[in-house]
Amino acid sequence: MGQPVVHTLALTLEPPGVAPVTVGEAVRLRLHNDNPFYANTFLTVRDAEGAPLLAFLSAEALPDAYTDEYWSEYYPQSDFYAPLVLDRVWPCEPTCESGPDSCPCRQRGAVDFTLADEVVRVYESNLGQLAAGQLELRVPRSGAVYWQSCPMPTDTTSAWTTLLVTRQS
């Protein structure tokens, strides 16, 4: 709203990767942050024309996951990462260790990244490439507590996903 605000960004990628911006390059930063008891963080960095350079998410749900009136104000709209579309999936069976201290059990999650007609599924703790290698996709964490076997405290989220997308060219 109003005039653009100028900020200086210090960008570090872990593990080390190719930085999607150069020193002095003008970019557009969009940040949506919600802090109930933990931080739900949604971030994009785009070039001056609006093309995505970096996308970051560390949250219990993806943008526009909740459509009811109460929760919708806490999450960005579904086009927050456009033209990239994100969909969290749980294609694997839950894996649990037996014994009294086996909770919480986590399902191995994945994120489907869609750009135009291309869809790439990246499982937790893996990398992927999209659009002929132009975008590097990282999903360090995408897990869920298996509610049927593990009772959860009311102030703890049952699912969490962290992802990073960086433009490589």
MARKEMAR-154976 format. One record per residue (C-alpha): x negated, y negated, z; residue number from 1; residue in three letters. Coordinates in Angstrom, 3 decimals, m for minus. Example, Ala and Ser with C-alpha at 12.3 -4.5 7.8 and 13.67 -1.06 7.14 Angstrom:
REM MARKEMAR-154976
<nupa px="m12.300" py="4.500" pz="7.800" num="1" residuo="ALA"/>
<nupa px="m13.670" py="1.060" pz="7.140" num="2" residuo="SER"/>
***
This chain:
REM MARKEMAR-154976
<nupa px="0.000" py="0.000" pz="0.000" num="1" residuo="MET"/>
<nupa px="m1.354" py="m3.436" pz="m0.825" num="2" residuo="GLY"/>
<nupa px="m4.980" py="m3.944" pz="m1.772" num="3" residuo="GLN"/>
<nupa px="m7.427" py="m1.002" pz="m1.869" num="4" residuo="PRO"/>
<nupa px="m9.464" py="m0.470" pz="1.278" num="5" residuo="VAL"/>
<nupa px="m13.183" py="0.226" pz="0.902" num="6" residuo="VAL"/>
<nupa px="m14.832" py="2.871" pz="3.091" num="7" residuo="HIS"/>
<nupa px="m18.181" py="4.627" pz="3.045" num="8" residuo="THR"/>
<nupa px="m18.106" py="8.439" pz="3.018" num="9" residuo="LEU"/>
<nupa px="m20.818" py="10.754" pz="4.331" num="10" residuo="ALA"/>
<nupa px="m20.227" py="14.064" pz="2.539" num="11" residuo="LEU"/>
<nupa px="m21.839" py="17.335" pz="3.611" num="12" residuo="THR"/>
<nupa px="m20.859" py="20.714" pz="2.154" num="13" residuo="LEU"/>
<nupa px="m21.408" py="23.852" pz="4.204" num="14" residuo="GLU"/>
<nupa px="m22.691" py="26.170" pz="2.929" num="15" residuo="PRO"/>
<nupa px="m24.745" py="23.843" pz="0.722" num="16" residuo="PRO"/>
<nupa px="m23.095" py="23.222" pz="m2.615" num="17" residuo="GLY"/>
<nupa px="m23.062" py="20.738" pz="m5.444" num="18" residuo="VAL"/>
<nupa px="m21.756" py="17.383" pz="m4.244" num="19" residuo="ALA"/>
<nupa px="m18.829" py="16.348" pz="m6.470" num="20" residuo="PRO"/>
<nupa px="m19.628" py="12.609" pz="m6.213" num="21" residuo="VAL"/>
<nupa px="m22.693" py="10.479" pz="m6.714" num="22" residuo="THR"/>
<nupa px="m23.929" py="7.682" pz="m4.486" num="23" residuo="VAL"/>
<nupa px="m22.119" py="4.442" pz="m5.312" num="24" residuo="GLY"/>
<nupa px="m19.299" py="6.114" pz="m7.264" num="25" residuo="GLU"/>
<nupa px="m15.849" py="4.644" pz="m6.603" num="26" residuo="ALA"/>
<nupa px="m13.382" py="7.298" pz="m5.471" num="27" residuo="VAL"/>
<nupa px="m9.843" py="7.545" pz="m4.146" num="28" residuo="ARG"/>
<nupa px="m9.516" py="9.116" pz="m0.711" num="29" residuo="LEU"/>
<nupa px="m6.195" py="10.500" pz="0.510" num="30" residuo="ARG"/>
<nupa px="m5.940" py="11.850" pz="4.050" num="31" residuo="LEU"/>
<nupa px="m2.959" py="13.310" pz="5.865" num="32" residuo="HIS"/>
<nupa px="m3.654" py="14.312" pz="9.452" num="33" residuo="ASN"/>
<nupa px="m1.273" py="15.642" pz="12.098" num="34" residuo="ASP"/>
<nupa px="m2.424" py="16.516" pz="15.614" num="35" residuo="ASN"/>
<nupa px="0.078" py="18.474" pz="17.695" num="36" residuo="PRO"/>
<nupa px="m2.406" py="20.436" pz="19.907" num="37" residuo="PHE"/>
<nupa px="m4.817" py="21.071" pz="17.010" num="38" residuo="TYR"/>
<nupa px="m5.553" py="19.139" pz="13.829" num="39" residuo="ALA"/>
<nupa px="m3.692" py="19.849" pz="10.593" num="40" residuo="ASN"/>
<nupa px="m5.891" py="18.089" pz="8.030" num="41" residuo="THR"/>
<nupa px="m5.183" py="17.589" pz="4.311" num="42" residuo="PHE"/>
<nupa px="m7.692" py="15.620" pz="2.228" num="43" residuo="LEU"/>
<nupa px="m8.378" py="14.824" pz="m1.415" num="44" residuo="THR"/>
<nupa px="m11.157" py="12.828" pz="m3.050" num="45" residuo="VAL"/>
<nupa px="m10.470" py="11.838" pz="m6.656" num="46" residuo="ARG"/>
<nupa px="m12.446" py="9.905" pz="m9.246" num="47" residuo="ASP"/>
<nupa px="m11.333" py="6.453" pz="m10.386" num="48" residuo="ALA"/>
<nupa px="m9.004" py="8.023" pz="m13.003" num="49" residuo="GLU"/>
<nupa px="m7.372" py="10.320" pz="m10.415" num="50" residuo="GLY"/>
<nupa px="m9.031" py="13.626" pz="m11.382" num="51" residuo="ALA"/>
<nupa px="m9.756" py="15.841" pz="m8.357" num="52" residuo="PRO"/>
<nupa px="m13.341" py="15.888" pz="m7.106" num="53" residuo="LEU"/>
<nupa px="m12.760" py="17.540" pz="m3.748" num="54" residuo="LEU"/>
<nupa px="m9.791" py="19.039" pz="m1.926" num="55" residuo="ALA"/>
<nupa px="m9.877" py="20.173" pz="1.691" num="56" residuo="PHE"/>
<nupa px="m7.249" py="21.779" pz="3.881" num="57" residuo="LEU"/>
<nupa px="m7.467" py="23.041" pz="7.440" num="58" residuo="SER"/>
<nupa px="m3.953" py="23.634" pz="8.702" num="59" residuo="ALA"/>
<nupa px="m1.326" py="26.052" pz="9.877" num="60" residuo="GLU"/>
<nupa px="0.726" py="25.612" pz="6.697" num="61" residuo="ALA"/>
<nupa px="0.316" py="24.367" pz="3.147" num="62" residuo="LEU"/>
<nupa px="1.804" py="21.071" pz="1.933" num="63" residuo="PRO"/>
<nupa px="5.589" py="21.016" pz="1.752" num="64" residuo="ASP"/>
<nupa px="5.792" py="24.341" pz="3.625" num="65" residuo="ALA"/>
<nupa px="8.658" py="23.116" pz="5.768" num="66" residuo="TYR"/>
<nupa px="11.725" py="21.650" pz="4.152" num="67" residuo="THR"/>
<nupa px="13.804" py="20.989" pz="7.257" num="68" residuo="ASP"/>
<nupa px="14.109" py="17.378" pz="8.345" num="69" residuo="GLU"/>
<nupa px="12.033" py="17.674" pz="11.544" num="70" residuo="TYR"/>
<nupa px="8.898" py="19.389" pz="10.186" num="71" residuo="TRP"/>
<nupa px="8.779" py="17.813" pz="6.734" num="72" residuo="SER"/>
<nupa px="7.410" py="14.520" pz="8.073" num="73" residuo="GLU"/>
<nupa px="4.330" py="16.301" pz="9.463" num="74" residuo="TYR"/>
<nupa px="3.217" py="17.815" pz="6.155" num="75" residuo="TYR"/>
<nupa px="2.349" py="16.110" pz="2.870" num="76" residuo="PRO"/>
<nupa px="4.538" py="16.644" pz="m0.193" num="77" residuo="GLN"/>
<nupa px="3.886" py="19.626" pz="m2.467" num="78" residuo="SER"/>
<nupa px="2.102" py="17.427" pz="m5.059" num="79" residuo="ASP"/>
<nupa px="m0.618" py="16.368" pz="m2.587" num="80" residuo="PHE"/>
<nupa px="m3.264" py="18.466" pz="m4.440" num="81" residuo="TYR"/>
<nupa px="m1.763" py="18.069" pz="m7.961" num="82" residuo="ALA"/>
<nupa px="m2.495" py="19.212" pz="m10.585" num="83" residuo="PRO"/>
<nupa px="m3.751" py="22.064" pz="m8.387" num="84" residuo="LEU"/>
<nupa px="m1.022" py="24.197" pz="m6.807" num="85" residuo="VAL"/>
<nupa px="m1.735" py="26.252" pz="m3.662" num="86" residuo="LEU"/>
<nupa px="0.131" py="29.301" pz="m2.408" num="87" residuo="ASP"/>
<nupa px="m0.888" py="31.276" pz="0.680" num="88" residuo="ARG"/>
<nupa px="m0.356" py="35.030" pz="0.321" num="89" residuo="VAL"/>
<nupa px="m0.754" py="38.039" pz="2.613" num="90" residuo="TRP"/>
<nupa px="m1.338" py="40.921" pz="0.183" num="91" residuo="PRO"/>
<nupa px="m3.149" py="43.173" pz="2.647" num="92" residuo="CYS"/>
<nupa px="m1.924" py="45.314" pz="5.509" num="93" residuo="GLU"/>
<nupa px="m2.841" py="44.065" pz="8.987" num="94" residuo="PRO"/>
<nupa px="m6.013" py="45.566" pz="10.413" num="95" residuo="THR"/>
<nupa px="m6.138" py="46.075" pz="14.148" num="96" residuo="CYS"/>
<nupa px="m8.586" py="47.703" pz="16.498" num="97" residuo="GLU"/>
<nupa px="m7.019" py="50.110" pz="18.918" num="98" residuo="SER"/>
<nupa px="m7.264" py="49.492" pz="22.645" num="99" residuo="GLY"/>
<nupa px="m5.852" py="47.176" pz="25.294" num="100" residuo="PRO"/>
<nupa px="m7.758" py="44.095" pz="24.053" num="101" residuo="ASP"/>
<nupa px="m6.832" py="44.430" pz="20.379" num="102" residuo="SER"/>
<nupa px="m4.682" py="41.262" pz="20.192" num="103" residuo="CYS"/>
<nupa px="m4.524" py="39.173" pz="18.215" num="104" residuo="PRO"/>
<nupa px="m4.476" py="41.219" pz="15.040" num="105" residuo="CYS"/>
<nupa px="m5.002" py="39.307" pz="11.807" num="106" residuo="ARG"/>
<nupa px="m3.852" py="40.037" pz="8.328" num="107" residuo="GLN"/>
<nupa px="m6.469" py="39.325" pz="5.690" num="108" residuo="ARG"/>
<nupa px="m5.003" py="36.404" pz="3.839" num="109" residuo="GLY"/>
<nupa px="m5.652" py="34.853" pz="0.474" num="110" residuo="ALA"/>
<nupa px="m4.835" py="31.667" pz="m1.393" num="111" residuo="VAL"/>
<nupa px="m3.554" py="31.615" pz="m4.964" num="112" residuo="ASP"/>
<nupa px="m4.897" py="28.548" pz="m6.788" num="113" residuo="PHE"/>
<nupa px="m2.953" py="27.582" pz="m9.921" num="114" residuo="THR"/>
<nupa px="m4.056" py="25.055" pz="m12.529" num="115" residuo="LEU"/>
<nupa px="m1.932" py="24.896" pz="m15.692" num="116" residuo="ALA"/>
<nupa px="m1.481" py="28.588" pz="m16.657" num="117" residuo="ASP"/>
<nupa px="m4.544" py="29.884" pz="m14.791" num="118" residuo="GLU"/>
<nupa px="m4.113" py="31.577" pz="m11.400" num="119" residuo="VAL"/>
<nupa px="m7.043" py="32.679" pz="m9.244" num="120" residuo="VAL"/>
<nupa px="m6.562" py="34.563" pz="m5.965" num="121" residuo="ARG"/>
<nupa px="m9.331" py="33.991" pz="m3.413" num="122" residuo="VAL"/>
<nupa px="m9.391" py="36.176" pz="m0.318" num="123" residuo="TYR"/>
<nupa px="m10.553" py="34.959" pz="3.084" num="124" residuo="GLU"/>
<nupa px="m14.354" py="34.566" pz="3.343" num="125" residuo="SER"/>
<nupa px="m14.764" py="34.488" pz="m0.454" num="126" residuo="ASN"/>
<nupa px="m15.429" py="32.136" pz="m3.360" num="127" residuo="LEU"/>
<nupa px="m13.716" py="31.761" pz="m6.720" num="128" residuo="GLY"/>
<nupa px="m13.932" py="29.715" pz="m9.907" num="129" residuo="GLN"/>
<nupa px="m11.097" py="27.991" pz="m11.731" num="130" residuo="LEU"/>
<nupa px="m10.830" py="26.304" pz="m15.131" num="131" residuo="ALA"/>
<nupa px="m13.896" py="27.929" pz="m16.687" num="132" residuo="ALA"/>
<nupa px="m16.039" py="27.247" pz="m13.636" num="133" residuo="GLY"/>
<nupa px="m15.168" py="23.561" pz="m13.374" num="134" residuo="GLN"/>
<nupa px="m13.731" py="23.995" pz="m9.866" num="135" residuo="LEU"/>
<nupa px="m15.352" py="26.044" pz="m7.121" num="136" residuo="GLU"/>
<nupa px="m12.846" py="27.499" pz="m4.668" num="137" residuo="LEU"/>
<nupa px="m13.810" py="28.444" pz="m1.097" num="138" residuo="ARG"/>
<nupa px="m11.533" py="30.066" pz="1.442" num="139" residuo="VAL"/>
<nupa px="m13.505" py="30.488" pz="4.662" num="140" residuo="PRO"/>
<nupa px="m10.382" py="31.376" pz="6.625" num="141" residuo="ARG"/>
<nupa px="m6.824" py="32.403" pz="5.851" num="142" residuo="SER"/>
<nupa px="m5.431" py="34.503" pz="8.642" num="143" residuo="GLY"/>
<nupa px="m2.269" py="35.171" pz="10.569" num="144" residuo="ALA"/>
<nupa px="m1.467" py="36.697" pz="13.894" num="145" residuo="VAL"/>
<nupa px="0.581" py="39.848" pz="13.515" num="146" residuo="TYR"/>
<nupa px="3.618" py="38.921" pz="15.619" num="147" residuo="TRP"/>
<nupa px="5.037" py="42.441" pz="15.945" num="148" residuo="GLN"/>
<nupa px="2.064" py="43.699" pz="17.954" num="149" residuo="SER"/>
<nupa px="0.765" py="40.578" pz="19.666" num="150" residuo="CYS"/>
<nupa px="2.752" py="38.120" pz="21.792" num="151" residuo="PRO"/>
<nupa px="1.725" py="34.535" pz="21.123" num="152" residuo="MET"/>
<nupa px="1.689" py="31.553" pz="23.462" num="153" residuo="PRO"/>
<nupa px="4.162" py="28.886" pz="22.376" num="154" residuo="THR"/>
<nupa px="1.482" py="26.225" pz="21.820" num="155" residuo="ASP"/>
<nupa px="m0.643" py="28.330" pz="19.454" num="156" residuo="THR"/>
<nupa px="m0.106" py="28.546" pz="15.720" num="157" residuo="THR"/>
<nupa px="0.478" py="31.982" pz="14.215" num="158" residuo="SER"/>
<nupa px="m1.361" py="31.261" pz="10.961" num="159" residuo="ALA"/>
<nupa px="m4.311" py="29.158" pz="9.874" num="160" residuo="TRP"/>
<nupa px="m5.946" py="28.445" pz="6.525" num="161" residuo="THR"/>
<nupa px="m9.097" py="26.524" pz="5.711" num="162" residuo="THR"/>
<nupa px="m10.056" py="25.907" pz="2.094" num="163" residuo="LEU"/>
<nupa px="m12.372" py="23.707" pz="0.060" num="164" residuo="LEU"/>
<nupa px="m12.235" py="22.959" pz="m3.652" num="165" residuo="VAL"/>
<nupa px="m15.086" py="21.060" pz="m5.323" num="166" residuo="THR"/>
<nupa px="m15.521" py="19.953" pz="m8.932" num="167" residuo="ARG"/>
<nupa px="m18.721" py="21.398" pz="m10.347" num="168" residuo="GLN"/>
<nupa px="m19.163" py="19.383" pz="m13.543" num="169" residuo="SER"/>
***
